[in-house]
Amino acid sequence: MAAPGKGLEGVVAAETAISDIDGKEGVLSYVGYDIHDLAPNATFEETCYLLHNLELPTEQQLDEIKEQLGREREPNDFVMDLMPQLAQNTAPMSMLRTACSASSANDPDGWDTSEEANYRKAMRLIAVFPTLVAYYDRLRNDQPLVRPDSGLSLAANFLYMLKGDKADDAEARIFDICLTLHADHTMNASTFAARVCAATLSDIHSAVTAGIAALKGPLHGGANEQVMRMIKEIRNLGGAGKARDYTIDKLRNKVKVMGFGHRVYKTEDPRATHLRRMAKELAEKSGDGSNYEISQEIERAVMDEKGIYPNVDFYAASVYGYLRIPTDLFTPVFACSRVSGWTAHVREQYADNRLIRPDHAYVGPERRSWKALSQR
Amino acid sequence: MAAPGKGLEGVVAAETAISDIDGKEGVLSYVGYDIHDLAPNATFEETCYLLHNLELPTEQQLDEIKEQLGREREPNDFVMDLMPQLAQNTAPMSMLRTACSASSANDPDGWDTSEEANYRKAMRLIAVFPTLVAYYDRLRNDQPLVRPDSGLSLAANFLYMLKGDKADDAEARIFDICLTLHADHTMNASTFAARVCAATLSDIHSAVTAGIAALKGPLHGGANEQVMRMIKEIRNLGGAGKARDYTIDKLRNKVKVMGFGHRVYKTEDPRATHLRRMAKELAEKSGDGSNYEISQEIERAVMDEKGIYPNVDFYAASVYGYLRIPTDLFTPVFACSRVSGWTAHVREQYADNRLIRPDHAYVGPERRSWKALSQR
């Protein structure tokens, strides 16, 4: 019996054809395509097709998936009934977890678990997540809902539904790239949670709900929000000039600075390279460099002090900030992208399944005899 | 890098003091107490205390947890608002998954993640699950709700809320034992899913929601329902006299007979021993031996043909059948018990946490260059 220690670090939990990481070289690839090729070239719709079909789409296939992801953006009636209550009562990731769970009930494919039905269910989940997040935000702010525009890309449509007016092409494209960058990342905790569920042959909505549940954690998807809170805190202290002292002070007091380091990458997370560049672009475009400059100072301080690189969450925070996405929606936005990877992994798990049931190391009391209540 | 193969069989994923299994000897223990000692002696309330506190309760501690688990049985208003819709639209485990997820919103401890708050949240979840299941059943059948009776044990109260009249002491005690038998089982798939979520420091409601999502699968909690469906099918074919041929026919046609075999036990699952005895007791009491007799014939046929032992799901089906629990509530009833183990494991994970993030084996296409759409 192997004893890899807590965390299953380095233990192969599943085979996958969906994505791969070379942590030493800092390479991430989806189905053989380097993320550095995908970021400038692929749309999120193409990425979704790639993750699910293991090939880039032809023109016709791309039209089909765009049509599909455009058509299925409205939540079903049951979920729509819940949304006002969820918007009033619930934190964003809890809303998404509950709405995703609830959306299984009225799925047009019902309990059909064929490969084809699961593909359609996957597309519906990818299509509807941005709407859930945007509706939630508008409902909680007493704003009228902006219905999805099926003529827009998934990225542009999200910004439109959230803000009520159409983003310019440059911003829409940057957000589109963000979605591609976050779409998949091998056996990360949320994808793994989804696969553990799928491996009991539970349904795809269950597995994705488990993915959301795991992504919510501050050691996973929740980190991007905490980065933004740190940036805001530094801005309140006086801005970029205060960032270095703030950061070093944290580190020396053993307080974790979020958005740095990764279990898998020993060099720069290749996604961070693109997010840093886009944060800079948006900083210049907006005329307000503060998020970017503060981020740069934090990055330098962490590198000098600890030699640790920023991860995907670090510059994502600035980018989302410049796109005027509310901070508490950063992790739900992450989910809007990662749902493409979760569903692809769940379908891959179903296709060649074995129950995921690890062992444990017992560290409790030795065997002992029952003691009656009166003798305790 | 270890390559244990799919399923993480034999790979230690976590340390735990909560339960232990000796698969070769067929021993299950909770915190050092053999399940053969717990079944005849412990109440489910004592078991909950044991799993969470790693000691049997004193009289005062037992009174406290009984009071706590009696007081918190009503779902909060938000969840109550959802229940009629969930009862009309949703399958039982999907209802429980959605209701559990939704119940985080109005928890009196809010986002407090202190150890004490998580203990209270755990107790609330254990207390409310039976009510959710009973209310669901009565709502879908247009029956008036039966409000929980805090004077009854959790087991007796569930049967009361479900049926509308109080179970006799013998039946209530049998159901109580069932809850203890199902309460924990080391790193089973649902508990593991819950721990993977908890290890991102996501909240306890998220982790338990993931547990439900995994338990729902037919290779995990869903098996007990399928056993009952098989028993009913055999009854329709003519009863116990048809069971042997039916079973052997299935096995020879490579159709899985549910409720047999277990990844961990190489001998009889010790829980099956108690469930078999209780099924017999209820058969005699009811004057209708058919469930039990059919089960016995299936068990003998599987043993003769394959040498495989029944697991916890096999006789649980007969027992729940005799207790007149609707078949599609068997897995939710399993969840009503296992939530005690899930929450204990989640708290154990929080107390000494490390992100659970395994590795993968990449089996997809080799690195390849981007191809423009027009060239595909």
Boltz contact constraints between the chains, C-beta under 6 A:
constraints:
  - contact:
      token1: [A, 1]
      token2: [B, 10]
      max_distance: 6.0
  - contact:
      token1: [A, 2]
      token2: [B, 2]
      max_distance: 6.0
  - contact:
      token1: [A, 2]
      token2: [B, 11]
      max_distance: 6.0
  - contact:
      token1: [A, 3]
      token2: [B, 12]
      max_distance: 6.0
  - contact:
      token1: [A, 6]
      token2: [B, 354]
      max_distance: 6.0
  - contact:
      token1: [A, 7]
      token2: [B, 354]
      max_distance: 6.0
  - contact:
      token1: [A, 7]
      token2: [B, 355]
      max_distance: 6.0
  - contact:
      token1: [A, 7]
      token2: [B, 356]
      max_distance: 6.0
  - contact:
      token1: [A, 8]
      token2: [B, 13]
      max_distance: 6.0
  - contact:
      token1: [A, 8]
      token2: [B, 356]
      max_distance: 6.0
  - contact:
      token1: [A, 8]
      token2: [B, 358]
      max_distance: 6.0
  - contact:
      token1: [A, 10]
      token2: [B, 1]
      max_distance: 6.0
  - contact:
      token1: [A, 10]
      token2: [B, 359]
      max_distance: 6.0
  - contact:
      token1: [A, 11]
      token2: [B, 2]
      max_distance: 6.0
  - contact:
      token1: [A, 11]
      token2: [B, 11]
      max_distance: 6.0
  - contact:
      token1: [A, 11]
      token2: [B, 358]
      max_distance: 6.0
  - contact:
      token1: [A, 11]
      token2: [B, 359]
      max_distance: 6.0
  - contact:
      token1: [A, 12]
      token2: [B, 3]
      max_distance: 6.0
  - contact:
      token1: [A, 12]
      token2: [B, 359]
      max_distance: 6.0
  - contact:
      token1: [A, 12]
      token2: [B, 361]
      max_distance: 6.0
  - contact:
      token1: [A, 13]
      token2: [B, 8]
      max_distance: 6.0
  - contact:
      token1: [A, 13]
      token2: [B, 358]
      max_distance: 6.0
  - contact:
      token1: [A, 14]
      token2: [B, 360]
      max_distance: 6.0
  - contact:
      token1: [A, 15]
      token2: [B, 361]
      max_distance: 6.0
  - contact:
      token1: [A, 15]
      token2: [B, 363]
      max_distance: 6.0
  - contact:
      token1: [A, 16]
      token2: [B, 360]
      max_distance: 6.0
  - contact:
      token1: [A, 17]
      token2: [B, 363]
      max_distance: 6.0
  - contact:
      token1: [A, 17]
      token2: [B, 364]
      max_distance: 6.0
  - contact:
      token1: [A, 20]
      token2: [B, 362]
      max_distance: 6.0
  - contact:
      token1: [A, 31]
      token2: [B, 364]
      max_distance: 6.0
  - contact:
      token1: [A, 31]
      token2: [B, 365]
      max_distance: 6.0
  - contact:
      token1: [A, 32]
      token2: [B, 365]
      max_distance: 6.0
  - contact:
      token1: [A, 32]
      token2: [B, 366]
      max_distance: 6.0
  - contact:
      token1: [A, 32]
      token2: [B, 367]
      max_distance: 6.0
  - contact:
      token1: [A, 32]
      token2: [B, 368]
      max_distance: 6.0
  - contact:
      token1: [A, 37]
      token2: [B, 370]
      max_distance: 6.0
  - contact:
      token1: [A, 41]
      token2: [B, 370]
      max_distance: 6.0
  - contact:
      token1: [A, 56]
      token2: [B, 376]
      max_distance: 6.0
  - contact:
      token1: [A, 58]
      token2: [B, 376]
      max_distance: 6.0
  - contact:
      token1: [A, 59]
      token2: [B, 373]
      max_distance: 6.0
  - contact:
      token1: [A, 78]
      token2: [B, 89]
      max_distance: 6.0
  - contact:
      token1: [A, 89]
      token2: [B, 78]
      max_distance: 6.0
  - contact:
      token1: [A, 89]
      token2: [B, 105]
      max_distance: 6.0
  - contact:
      token1: [A, 90]
      token2: [B, 105]
      max_distance: 6.0
  - contact:
      token1: [A, 94]
      token2: [B, 104]
      max_distance: 6.0
  - contact:
      token1: [A, 97]
      token2: [B, 101]
      max_distance: 6.0
  - contact:
      token1: [A, 98]
      token2: [B, 101]
      max_distance: 6.0
  - contact:
      token1: [A, 98]
      token2: [B, 102]
      max_distance: 6.0
  - contact:
      token1: [A, 101]
      token2: [B, 97]
      max_distance: 6.0
  - contact:
      token1: [A, 101]
      token2: [B, 98]
      max_distance: 6.0
  - contact:
      token1: [A, 101]
      token2: [B, 101]
      max_distance: 6.0
  - contact:
      token1: [A, 102]
      token2: [B, 98]
      max_distance: 6.0
  - contact:
      token1: [A, 104]
      token2: [B, 94]
      max_distance: 6.0
  - contact:
      token1: [A, 105]
      token2: [B, 89]
      max_distance: 6.0
  - contact:
      token1: [A, 105]
      token2: [B, 90]
      max_distance: 6.0
  - contact:
      token1: [A, 186]
      token2: [B, 360]
      max_distance: 6.0
  - contact:
      token1: [A, 187]
      token2: [B, 358]
      max_distance: 6.0
  - contact:
      token1: [A, 187]
      token2: [B, 360]
      max_distance: 6.0
  - contact:
      token1: [A, 189]
      token2: [B, 196]
      max_distance: 6.0
  - contact:
      token1: [A, 189]
      token2: [B, 200]
      max_distance: 6.0
  - contact:
      token1: [A, 189]
      token2: [B, 357]
      max_distance: 6.0
  - contact:
      token1: [A, 192]
      token2: [B, 196]
      max_distance: 6.0
  - contact:
      token1: [A, 193]
      token2: [B, 193]
      max_distance: 6.0
  - contact:
      token1: [A, 193]
      token2: [B, 196]
      max_distance: 6.0
  - contact:
      token1: [A, 193]
      token2: [B, 197]
      max_distance: 6.0
  - contact:
      token1: [A, 193]
      token2: [B, 210]
      max_distance: 6.0
  - contact:
      token1: [A, 196]
      token2: [B, 189]
      max_distance: 6.0
  - contact:
      token1: [A, 196]
      token2: [B, 192]
      max_distance: 6.0
  - contact:
      token1: [A, 196]
      token2: [B, 193]
      max_distance: 6.0
  - contact:
      token1: [A, 197]
      token2: [B, 193]
      max_distance: 6.0
  - contact:
      token1: [A, 197]
      token2: [B, 213]
      max_distance: 6.0
  - contact:
      token1: [A, 197]
      token2: [B, 214]
      max_distance: 6.0
  - contact:
      token1: [A, 200]
      token2: [B, 189]
      max_distance: 6.0
  - contact:
      token1: [A, 200]
      token2: [B, 214]
      max_distance: 6.0
  - contact:
      token1: [A, 200]
      token2: [B, 217]
      max_distance: 6.0
  - contact:
      token1: [A, 200]
      token2: [B, 219]
      max_distance: 6.0
  - contact:
      token1: [A, 200]
      token2: [B, 220]
      max_distance: 6.0
  - contact:
      token1: [A, 201]
      token2: [B, 217]
      max_distance: 6.0
  - contact:
      token1: [A, 201]
      token2: [B, 218]
      max_distance: 6.0
  - contact:
      token1: [A, 201]
      token2: [B, 219]
      max_distance: 6.0
  - contact:
      token1: [A, 202]
      token2: [B, 213]
      max_distance: 6.0
  - contact:
      token1: [A, 202]
      token2: [B, 214]
      max_distance: 6.0
  - contact:
      token1: [A, 202]
      token2: [B, 216]
      max_distance: 6.0
  - contact:
      token1: [A, 202]
      token2: [B, 217]
      max_distance: 6.0
  - contact:
      token1: [A, 206]
      token2: [B, 213]
      max_distance: 6.0
  - contact:
      token1: [A, 206]
      token2: [B, 216]
      max_distance: 6.0
  - contact:
      token1: [A, 209]
      token2: [B, 213]
      max_distance: 6.0
  - contact:
      token1: [A, 210]
      token2: [B, 193]
      max_distance: 6.0
  - contact:
      token1: [A, 210]
      token2: [B, 210]
      max_distance: 6.0
  - contact:
      token1: [A, 210]
      token2: [B, 213]
      max_distance: 6.0
  - contact:
      token1: [A, 213]
      token2: [B, 197]
      max_distance: 6.0
  - contact:
      token1: [A, 213]
      token2: [B, 202]
      max_distance: 6.0
  - contact:
      token1: [A, 213]
      token2: [B, 206]
      max_distance: 6.0
  - contact:
      token1: [A, 213]
      token2: [B, 209]
      max_distance: 6.0
  - contact:
      token1: [A, 213]
      token2: [B, 210]
      max_distance: 6.0
  - contact:
      token1: [A, 214]
      token2: [B, 197]
      max_distance: 6.0
  - contact:
      token1: [A, 214]
      token2: [B, 200]
      max_distance: 6.0
  - contact:
      token1: [A, 214]
      token2: [B, 202]
      max_distance: 6.0
  - contact:
      token1: [A, 216]
      token2: [B, 202]
      max_distance: 6.0
  - contact:
      token1: [A, 216]
      token2: [B, 206]
      max_distance: 6.0
  - contact:
      token1: [A, 217]
      token2: [B, 200]
      max_distance: 6.0
  - contact:
      token1: [A, 217]
      token2: [B, 201]
      max_distance: 6.0
  - contact:
      token1: [A, 217]
      token2: [B, 202]
      max_distance: 6.0
  - contact:
      token1: [A, 218]
      token2: [B, 201]
      max_distance: 6.0
  - contact:
      token1: [A, 219]
      token2: [B, 200]
      max_distance: 6.0
  - contact:
      token1: [A, 219]
      token2: [B, 201]
      max_distance: 6.0
  - contact:
      token1: [A, 219]
      token2: [B, 355]
      max_distance: 6.0
  - contact:
      token1: [A, 220]
      token2: [B, 200]
      max_distance: 6.0
  - contact:
      token1: [A, 263]
      token2: [B, 357]
      max_distance: 6.0
  - contact:
      token1: [A, 354]
      token2: [B, 6]
      max_distance: 6.0
  - contact:
      token1: [A, 354]
      token2: [B, 7]
      max_distance: 6.0
  - contact:
      token1: [A, 355]
      token2: [B, 7]
      max_distance: 6.0
  - contact:
      token1: [A, 355]
      token2: [B, 219]
      max_distance: 6.0
  - contact:
      token1: [A, 356]
      token2: [B, 7]
      max_distance: 6.0
  - contact:
      token1: [A, 356]
      token2: [B, 8]
      max_distance: 6.0
  - contact:
      token1: [A, 357]
      token2: [B, 189]
      max_distance: 6.0
  - contact:
      token1: [A, 357]
      token2: [B, 263]
      max_distance: 6.0
  - contact:
      token1: [A, 358]
      token2: [B, 8]
      max_distance: 6.0
  - contact:
      token1: [A, 358]
      token2: [B, 11]
      max_distance: 6.0
  - contact:
      token1: [A, 358]
      token2: [B, 13]
      max_distance: 6.0
  - contact:
      token1: [A, 358]
      token2: [B, 187]
      max_distance: 6.0
  - contact:
      token1: [A, 359]
      token2: [B, 10]
      max_distance: 6.0
  - contact:
      token1: [A, 359]
      token2: [B, 11]
      max_distance: 6.0
  - contact:
      token1: [A, 359]
      token2: [B, 12]
      max_distance: 6.0
  - contact:
      token1: [A, 360]
      token2: [B, 14]
      max_distance: 6.0
  - contact:
      token1: [A, 360]
      token2: [B, 16]
      max_distance: 6.0
  - contact:
      token1: [A, 360]
      token2: [B, 186]
      max_distance: 6.0
  - contact:
      token1: [A, 360]
      token2: [B, 187]
      max_distance: 6.0
  - contact:
      token1: [A, 361]
      token2: [B, 12]
      max_distance: 6.0
  - contact:
      token1: [A, 361]
      token2: [B, 15]
      max_distance: 6.0
  - contact:
      token1: [A, 362]
      token2: [B, 20]
      max_distance: 6.0
  - contact:
      token1: [A, 363]
      token2: [B, 15]
      max_distance: 6.0
  - contact:
      token1: [A, 363]
      token2: [B, 17]
      max_distance: 6.0
  - contact:
      token1: [A, 364]
      token2: [B, 17]
      max_distance: 6.0
  - contact:
      token1: [A, 364]
      token2: [B, 31]
      max_distance: 6.0
  - contact:
      token1: [A, 365]
      token2: [B, 31]
      max_distance: 6.0
  - contact:
      token1: [A, 365]
      token2: [B, 32]
      max_distance: 6.0
  - contact:
      token1: [A, 366]
      token2: [B, 32]
      max_distance: 6.0
  - contact:
      token1: [A, 367]
      token2: [B, 32]
      max_distance: 6.0
  - contact:
      token1: [A, 368]
      token2: [B, 32]
      max_distance: 6.0
  - contact:
      token1: [A, 370]
      token2: [B, 37]
      max_distance: 6.0
  - contact:
      token1: [A, 370]
      token2: [B, 41]
      max_distance: 6.0
  - contact:
      token1: [A, 373]
      token2: [B, 59]
      max_distance: 6.0
  - contact:
      token1: [A, 376]
      token2: [B, 56]
      max_distance: 6.0
  - contact:
      token1: [A, 376]
      token2: [B, 58]
      max_distance: 6.0
